[in-house]
Amino acid sequence: MRLRVLGSNGTYPTPGHPCSGYLVEADGTRVMLDAGPGTLAALQEALPDGRLDALVVTHAHPDHCSDVFHLFNFLRFGSETREGLPSFAPEGVADALAAFLGAGEGHAFHRAFVWQGVSAGDRGRVGGIDLAFAATQHQLPTLAVSLTAGGRRLVYSADTGPGGGLPALAAGADLLLCEATLQGDGEGWPYHLSAAAAGALARQAGVRRLLLTHLAPMLDPARSVAEAAEAFGGPVEWAVPGMEVEV
Ligand SMILES: [Zn+2]
């Protein structure tokens, strides 16, 4: 199973750095995790045919889902038009996206994607990849996701504070792709993790490797990596666009 980082900025994109979006491939199955601004262009760079087997949208904040609108146009008008992309998101997200588009009954949006509302504890399967979901500590319904294929397991935190279901979902993962929006003690903002909190979570969950993502764009990533590494005591890297990691 291979992870490719399409974008990793928290909150807003900067030049060359789209927001959250990842491509996971295993045995020819391709799943896109989140579709933040800039990630559709990065996806086409990674996959010229843009052929996906599924999409997972972790929550309705625009830095994780605004490119769904452009993915819709890509599926409809792009070089290889297609319908029926299996898509997983918390209940209500598909309706919110459709409402923004003014997509009433019969609109092409409802044919481009086949949405499946998921919640904590739900499971799914796409080709050779098993999915499992857990609810995170965030301002609105948000799901962390576990992907298992070929005996390897990747867990993506989505956005989360230190509570919620992520610590249990991450237990024993080969790779934890974890948000680290903040630095220092991360005090005063319960819906995101500091780099040190991400490192502590990785240690407690017994994961093999930690990949930091969703850093606020104004922060120095080297400091985030150092803070996470001190708390984790294992290998830590910063997810940058174009990076590929064998899970
Ligand atoms: Zn976010």
Residues whose N, C-alpha, C, O or C-beta is under 5 A from the ligand:
A	BS01	ZN	T11 D63 D159
